Amino acid sequence: MADEGYLRFFPYDAPYENQHEAMDRIYNSLAREQDVLFEGACGTGKTLSALVPALEYARETGKTVVITTNVHQQMRQFIAEARAITRKEPIRAVVFKGKRSMCHIDVGYEECQVLRDTTREYVETEQDREQLEDRQQELLEASQSGEEGAAEARSAVMDELETLGDDLADLESNVCEHYYNNLTADTSEFFSWLFADVRTPDDVYDYAEQRKLCGYELLKEGMEGVDLVVCNYHHLLDPMIREQFFRWLDRDPEDIIVAFDEAHNIEDAARKHASKTLTQNTLDQALDELEDADDPRKQPAKNVIGAFRRALENVLDDNLSYGEKKRIKENWKDVTIANDDRRDDLTLAFLQQYSGQGISQDLEQAQALGAALDQTYEDNYKNGDTTTRQECQTLQAARFIALWMEEGAKGGQHPVLSVRRNEQTNEVYARAELYTCIPQQVTRTLFEEVHASILMSATLRPFDVFEDVVGLEDPATMAYGLQFPEANRRTFAVETPALFSSERDNPETQAEIADVLRDAIRMTPGNTLVFFPSYSEAERYFGMVNGTVDAKLFRDEPGQSVEEMRKAFSSHDHAALFTSLWGTLTEGVSFDGNDARSVVVVGVPYPHLNDRMEAVQAAYDAAFSDRGRDAGWEYAVEIPTVRKTRQALGRVIRSPEDFGVRALVDKRYTEAARRDMGKYSVRGTFPPEERSEMLDIAPDKLKFAMLNFYGDMDAWGPDGPPAP
């Protein structure tokens, strides 16, 4: 057992009972170098339950804790908790964001890298010049006093000074003023300020901007050996960024303790980091680049890149008619090219289009030429011959094509062709993508490298599935349900028809669901969140319900600001917000009290079963065929969908005093469906304690059940409840 010394990092009076237990188990797991899967409902205090024992163990063993999330609201919560901790037990903490969001002159990564190198060289040259100027003065005095050889030595030094002056003139056009000041100013005041509290990236940016410093580079310098780092997922999930990140910390991976919040999102995030893409535009730019190249490797490079470009266009033309092309919009649309019994259509077309001495040899030559061109671009920028750092499109194209040919047929990799319309030019263009189906191809290495990891979320179960998906071996597992009074909540499974795709357009079913929504909104003494399987379904029922209830209705759409929508919605006393369960409002967004008194989930919001999802199912079936279950469907579709549904239900009941109703509108959620609908029932996928709270109810009885519940909560104002 832990000695509970970790409580020195607990910033409040005393932890909850389950929180205390969780901290003790996490501390002991870290001592065993064991990963932790930690599911905790709202109110469990997951962040502190992980941070407190991790900081204690790290302090005892000389390690660093890295806590990460991909949800902005959670990032703010981490900062608040870290500030509370450091007021009780001082810690050195850094909050880290990507370079682009902190750059004072708004340049890309490659250009920034060259600017840094040039600026560093400029400062070193200045220092050399200062030393030579001092030497020149000494020799001047020596020559004036008649010292033999001093005049000749001074002349040589003057020549060298002239050369250094020319060097500085060549470099000065590519010097970053902010980074120059980092290198030449006394920055000790910055680090005193940085570690006096827990500073946000915006704090650091503002501090540095006022003093013409580079806050991002100063942060990197200040990360060495800190107690705690707060960062985004990509700092850990991208292998190249992770390697640099740990180097900035001056820690080996085994000296890092990683805590992932909202860990149910790792699956999708890992896929995005692992997948590789190449657009038609990059291929065109590479071919233009090769036209200007004066190198014998030019023709081999054109052989492979030109053939891949023609293949891309041919496959697109074969799969899309002229009319279909006219209907393409700004968002990427996938075109199926994978085959069950042979390589994908794009690879086959590439092999048909290619002519040369051999694809492997030509790709090798193309990559070598690309690397040489890329070095030339860097030298040109560094020497001041160009004002921007040009990126080598040949190198990008050749590397992708080589990866496509080598990895495209391997298990877990799915070749995809996508198409979209350019808003500026109105032209339709394509993109090839190697889509990674199995997240553990990215995550397993991370979990094997670090000392231990803590993965926490309100929706991780079933644990065995999560372990398979991300590649964990024998982690410690713990789950804590809602700690708030059960009397303060009701969860209803409403027996409307099952919203299979064939049923969604049934007018009678639509009318029944619209009536349920009207009842739920009317009988809620506050605001109602309504989630649907898609934005189109949200739009449909918004149109049916809007104007038929005495409440302000909002409809969320893709691309809208989450925070602006939340504020507008919460500013009303009686409103309803219609949105997609696959949107951004299901997690990391707080609705307190009347801001969201009831939540309704309409249907079982399975994701769109497209080509990618089918590939993921097939990959899971192949990888986990020994599990004795339909791994493809469960791992890829049903369990992620129920996790999303549970996240949506978690938008209400946010504190011990809070109360509310959660309604699941589809008979597949009912207990009766477990008996009558077999595999179509989803109730069994919920954790046992959540299933036990679900009450089956007829659609026309929901309004009475809500009326009674909110009456028991004394939630109605002086005017009393509406008539049922």
N, C-alpha and C positions, 0 to 999 in steps of 0.2 A: 504493500500500500504506500501511496505517496505520503510525505510528512505534512502536506498541506501548506508548505512554505510558499506555494504559488499564490495563496490568498493575499500576499502583499501587493500583487498586481490587480486585485479585484477592487474597482474604484468606488463601490457602493457599500451600504451597511452590511448586507449579508446576501449570499446567493440564494435562489430558490432551492428547494430540496432536490429536485431533479437536476438542476444546474450544477449543484455541488457534486452530485454523483457523476454527472457527465465529465466535469473537470477532473475528478479523481481518475476515472477510467482512461481519459485521454492522456493524462500525465504518465500513467503506468504503461500505456501503449507506446508512447514516445520512447520511454526508457527501454522497451523491448524492440525498438526500431520497427514497429508495426504500424501499418497504415490504418486509418480510422474512417469508417462510413457512419455519419452522424445525421440522422433524420430528426428534426425537431420542428414541431408546429409553431405558429406565431406565439410569442410569449415564453418560449423555452430559453431565450437568451443565448442563441447558438454562437453568435460572434464572440462574446466574452467567454463562453464555455470552451471555445477553442483557443482564443488568444491567451487567456490567463495561464493555463498550464504550459502552453507552448513557450511563452516568454520566460517562465520560470526554468523550464528544462534547458532552453537555449542559453540563459544566463549562467546556469551551472556548468554547461558543457562547451561554451564558446561558440555557439551557433547563431544563425540569423533566421528569424521568422519572416516568411513572405506570405502575405494574405492577398488574395486576388478575387476579382469579380468581373463580370461583363455587364453589370447593371449599375447605372449612374447613381440611383438612389442608395444602393448598398455601399458604394464608394464613399458617399457622404456620411453614412452610418459608421463605417470603419474609422473615418477621421474623428468623428465625435467620440467614439469609444477610446481611441488611442489618446486623445486629449484628456479624457477623464482619467485614464490610467496614469499618464505622466504627471498628473497633479498629485497623485498619491505616491507613486514609485517612478522616479525619473527614468525615461527611456529615450534612446536616440532613434527617432523615426523619420522616414522619408516617404513622401507620397509621389509616385512616379507616373508620368504619362508619356505618350509618344512624342518624338522630337517635333513632328509637324505642328502639333498643337501648342508647342512652347517656343517655336522659332520666332525671333524678333524681326527677321528680314524675309521670312516666308520662302525658303528654298527647300528643294527636295533632299532626300538622304544622300544621294551620290554627290550632288553639288556641295552640300554641307561638308561632306568628308574631304573634298578637295580644298574647300575654303579653309578648313581647320589645318590641313597639312601646309597650305601656302602661308597662312597666318603664322603658324609655328616657325616655318622656315624664315619668314620675314623678321620675326622677333629675334631669332638666333643670329641672322645676318646683321641686324642692328647692334646686337651685343658684340659681335665680332668687330664691327666698325668702331664702336666706342673704345674697345681695347686697342685697336690700331691707332686711333686718334691720340690716345694717351701715349702710345709708343712713339708716334710721330713727334709729339711735343717733347718727349725726352730726347729724341735724336736731334731735334732742332737746337735744344739747349746745348747738347753735346757738341754739335758742329760749330755753334757760335763760340764755344770755348776752345775750339781748335782740336777737338779729339779726332784722332786719325780714323778714317773710314765711316764716320758718323754721317757725313753728307751723302755718301753713296747708299748707305743703309736707309737713310730717310727718303731718298728718291725711290727706292724699291717699295717702301711702305706707302708712299704717295700713289704709286701705280696701283698697288693692291687696293687702296682706298677708292680709287676711281672705279676699279672693277666692281667693288662692293656697292658703290653708288649706282652703277648700271644695273646690278642684280636687284637692288631694292626698287628701282624704277620699274623693272619688268614685273616684279611681284605685287606692287602696291595696288594694282587694279583689281586683284582678287584677294584682298584682305578683308576679313570680317571685323568691323570695328568693335563689336561686342566681345568677340572672342579675343581680340587683341588686348582689350582692357583686362580680360581675365588673366592673361599671361603677364601683363606688365604692372597691374595694380596690386595693392595689398588687399586680399580678399578674406582675411581672417575675420573681419567684422561680419561678413556674410554668414560664415559658418557658426559664429556665436549667435547670430539672429536665428539661423535655421534650426538649431537644436535647443533654443530657449522654449520652443513649443512644437506642435505638430503643424507644419505649414502645408497648405494646399498648393498644387501646381500654379493656380492663379496668383496666390500670394507670392510665390517665387518669381513668376513672370513680372508682376508689378514691381517688386523690389529691384529686379535686375534691369527692367526697362528704365526706371528712374535714374539708374547709375550707369546706363549704357554697358551693362555686362550681359553675358550669355548665361541665363539661369539654368538652362538644360545641362550645359557642360559643368557648371558649378555643382549641380545636383549629382551628376555622375561622380565627380571628385569626392563629394561628401558622403557617398554611400558605403565607403569602405568600412567594414566591420560594424555596421549599425545593428541595433537590436531588432528593428521591425521595418519592413518595406511594404507599402500598399501599392498595388499595381493592377494593370489590366491583364486579361487572359493571354493576349498575344505575347507578352513578355516571357511566358512560360511554355506556351503551346507551339510557338515557332522555334524549331531547334537552333537556328542560327542566332536569333535574337536572344534566346535563353543562354547560349554559350557566352555571348557578350555581357549579358545582364549579370551572370554569376561572376564574371571577371571584374565588372565594376564593383561588385560587392566584396571582391577579394576573398571569395569563399569557394572551396571545392563543392561540388554538388552534395557530397555526403555531409556537409556542414550546413545544409539548408533544410528547414522544416517548412513545408508548403501547406497552406490552408486555402482550399477552393470554396468560396461561397456560391450559392445558387448552382451547385455542382451538377444538377440535372442538365444544365446547358452545355456541359463539356462535350457531350456527344456531337452536337451540331457544330460547335466552335472548332473542335478538332478536325472535322471533315473540311471545314473551310480553309484551315491552315494547311492541310495536307494536299488539297486539290490544286492542280496546276492548269493554267489557261494560256492560250495563244490566239490573238485576234487576227482577222484577215488584214486589218490595218497595219499590224506589226510586220506581217509577211510582206506587204507592199513596200513598207519603209525599208525593210531589209534588202529587197531587190533593188530599190533605188540606190541604197547605200553601196551595194555591190557594183553598180554601174560605174561609180566613181573610183572604185578601188583599183590600184595598180599592184596586183599581187598574183602570182601563179595559182594561188588557192581559190581565186575568184570563181573559176568555172565549176570546180567541184561543189562549192557552196551554192552556186546558182542551180546546179543540177537538183539538189535535194530541196532547197527552199522553193524554187519555182515549181517543182512537181507537187509539193505539198499544197502550195497556193492554188494550183489548177485543180487538184483533187478536192480541195475544200469547196471551190466554186461548183464543180461538177456534181458533187453529192448534194449540195444545196439545191441546184437546179432540178436534180432527179427527184427530190423529196418535196419540193414546193412548186405548185403551179403559179402562173403569173398572177392569178386572182388572189392566191394565198399570200404572195409577197406583198401585194397592195394593202393587205389587212394587217401586216406586221406593225407593231407599235414600239414604243421606246423601251419597254421591259424585255429582258431576254426571254426567248421562247425556245424550248428544247425541240430538237428534231431527232427522232430515233435512228441510230445508226448501228447499234449493237446487234450481233447475230449469235444464235445459240450454238451453231455448228462450225463456225469459222471466225476469222478476224472481222472486225467491224468494217462497215462500208467505206469509211474514210481511209483506213489502212489499205484496203484492197484497191481503191482508186489511186492512192499514192503509188503503190507498186506498179500499177498499170501505166501511170504517167511518167514514172522515173526512167531515165536513160543515163547511163554512166558506167564507170568501172566497178561500182559496188556501193551500196548505200552506206554500209559501215565506214568504208574508207572515206567517202565523200563527206559524211557527217563529222568524222574526225578532222578533216581538213577545214571544214566550215567552222567548227568550234575554235580551232587554232587561229584561223583568220579573224574571227570575231574577237577573240581575246587580244590579238595584236591591235585591232582597230580601237577597241575599248581603251587600251593603254595609251594609244595616240591621242584619243579625245581627252583623257585625263591630263596628259602632259600639256596639250594645247591650252586647256583651261588654267592649269597651274602656272604656265608661263605667261599668261595674259594674252594669248593669241585669240581666244574666244571669251565672250562675256558670260556664257552659260556652259555648264558641263554637259556635253552631248552624251546620250545613252546609245549604246551599240545595239541596234535592232537585229543585226546578223547574229550576234552572240545569243540573244534571247531566243530567236527563232530556231537556231541550230540546237541549242540545249533542249528546248521543248520537243523538237522532232525526235531527237535521240532518246529522250525519256519516253515518248509515245511509243516508239518502236520496241523499246526494251521492256516497259512496264505494262503496256496496254492490254496484254493478254493474261496478265497474272491475276490470281484470285484476289478479290477485294478492290480491284480497280475497274472502273466502268467508263468506257469512252463515250463522250457526249458531244454533239454538235448543237450549238445554240445560235439564234439569229435575233437581231434587233434592228430598229431604225434609228439612224443618227438624227437627232432633233435639229441640228444646225444645217446639215447637208441634205437631209431627207433621204439619204441613201440607206439601203439595207445591206448589212454586212454580217459576217459569221464569226464564230469563235469555237475553237476546239478546246475540249476540257477533259482532263483525266480526273474523274471524280472518285475520291476515296470513300469506300463504303464502310470499312471497319475502323472505328475511331482508335482502337488500341494500337494500330500501326503508328500512331502519333504519341499516344499517352503512355503506353507501357514503358518506353525508354525513360521518360521523365520520372515515373514512379519508382523505377529500378535505380535511378541515379541518386535521388535525394535521400536524406536520412529517413524521413517518413512524411506522409501526407495526411491531411485531415480534409475529408470531402463532406461538406455539409449542405443541407437543403431541407425544405419542408416536404419534399417529394422524391426521395431516393428509392424507396421500396418498390418492387422486391429487390433485396440486396444482391441475391445471386445473379440476377440479370445484369445489374449495374456492374458487378465485378467482371462478368464476361465482356461486356461492351467496352470498358475502359482498360481492361487488362490488369486487374489487381489480384494479388495472390494472398489468400487467407487474411483479410483485414479484420480488425475488431469492428463489430457492428453494434449500434445502439439506436433506439427509436423512442421518442417521447411525444405523446399526443398533446392535444390542447390542455393546458393547465388551468383554464378558466372554468367557472361553474357550468356544468352541462345544462342546467336549467335556463341558462341565458341564450341558448341556441336551439334551433330546430332545423333538421335537414329532411326535406321531403323529396321522395321519388314520385313524380307525377305521371300517372298512367295514360299519357297521350299515345297515339300510334307511334311505332318505331319509325324514325325519320330516315329510312333507307332512301337512296337516291331516287328510287322509283316512286316513293311516297311523297317526296317534297313538293311536287307540283299538284298534288291532290287538293282541290279547293276546300273540301270538307275538313281535311287535316289542317290546312292553313288557318281556316276559320277557328277551329278548336284551339290551336296554339295561340292565335291572336287574342282569343278570349282569356286564356290563362295569363298572358302577359298583361292584359288590361287589369285583371283581378290583382295580380301581384303588385303592379304599380300603384293601384288605388289603395290597396291594403297595407302599404308600407308608409309608416310615419317618418318619412325622410326620403332619401334617394335610393334608386335601384340600379344596379349594374346588370345588363343583359348581354350574355355571350352567345355567339352563334358559331357554326362550323366554318363560316367564311364571311367576308365583308359583303358579298352579294346577298347572302341570306339576311344579314343585319339590315341591309338596305330594303329588302322586301318587307320585312315585318315592321320596320320603322314607318314605311309608307302606309301599312295597314293600321297601325296603332296611333300614329300621330294625328292629333286633332280629335281623338275619341276618348281621351282621358284628361282630367284636370291636372296636368303636370307638364313641365317643360321637358321636351325630348331632345336629346343630342344624338348625332350619328357620327361615330369615329370613322375615319377613312385612312387608307395607307398614306404615309408621308406627313401626317399631321403631327404637330408638337405634342408630345405626351403631357408635358407640364402645363402647357396652355389649355389643353382639353381638360385636364384634371381641375385646374383653377376655375375655369368657366362652369364646369359641372358642379363643383363643390360650393359655388357661390349661391346656389339655389337651395331652398328648403324642401322642395318636392319636385324631383326631376328623375329622368331615366336616361341612361347612356347605353346605346346599342353599338356593339363592337364585335370583332372577330376574336375567338379564343386564341387564334394564332397571331394576333397582333401584339402590341407592346404593353397593354394595360393589365395583363394577367399576372404580372409579377414585378416586384421592386417598386411598386407605386402604392403609396399609403392612402387609404380612405378611412378617416377616423369618425366615429360616432355616426351622426346623421348623413355624413358625406356618402356613405354606402351602407344603408341599414339592411338591405336585402340584395342577394345576388341570385340570378337565374341563369342556368346553362341550358340552352335549347339544343336537343339532339346529342348524339355522341359525335363529337367534332373530329372525326378521323381526318388526317391530312389528305390532300389530293393524291390519289394513287397513280402517280406518273411513272415515267420510265426510270427515273432515279430511285424512287421508292421501291419499285419492283427489283431493281438491281441490289438495293440494300437488303431486301428480304432474301433474295437468292444467296447473297454473301453470308448472311447470318445462318441460313439453313445449312450451307456448306461448312461453315466454321464451327457450328454448335449442333451438328447432327446427332451427337451422342447424348444430348440432354433429355431425350425422351419427351419432347414437346414440339409444338409448331413454332420453332425458334424464329423463323423469318417473320411471321405475322405478329407474334407476341413482342419480340424485341424491337421490331422496326415500326409497328403501327399501334397495336392495342395499348401496350404499357406507356409509351410516350404520350398517347392521347389521354389516358387516365391521369397521368402526371400533370398535364396541362389543365385538365378539368379540376384537379385538386388545387392547383395554383390559383385558379379562378375563384374557387370556393373560399380560399384563404384571404380574399380581399375584405371580408367582413370578420367581425370578432377579433379585434386587434388589442384588447386590453381586458383586465379582469372585470371592469365595469361595463364593458361593451356587450351588446346583445344583437341578435339578428336572425334572419331566415335565409337558408340556402335551399334553392329548389332546382332539382334535376328533371327537366321536362322531356321525358322519353321513357317508354315502358321498359326499355332495355336496362334501366337502372333499378328496376323493382325486384323484390324478392321472388315474386311470381315468375319473372322472366328467367330466373336461375333454374326453375323447375321446367318451364314450358318452352324456352327458346334456345336451350343448349348453348352452343358456342357463340350465339349472337348476344347473349347476356354479357354485360360488363361489370355487374355488381361484384362478382368474385375477384376482380382485379384490384379493388380497393382494399386497404388494410383492414383487418378484422374489427378494430375499435371504431373505424369510420363506418363500416357496414352496419354495425350494431345500432348506430344512431339514425340510420335512414328509415323513414316512415313512409310506406306506400300510401298513396292517396289518389282518389279520383280527381280528374281535372276540375269538376264543378264544386269540389269540397275544399280546394286550396284556399279560397278567399275566407271561408269560415275558420279554418285552422289558423290562418295568419291573424285574423281578427281576434281570436281567443288568445293567441300567444302574445301579441303586442298589447292586448288588454292586461294580461297578467304582468307584463313589464311596466304597466302604467305609462305607456309611451304616447298615448293620445293627448293632445292638448285640451284646452278648456272647451273647445267645440265638440270634442268627442270624436269617435271613429266615423268614417263614411258608412253609408248603408251598404250591406253586402249585396 
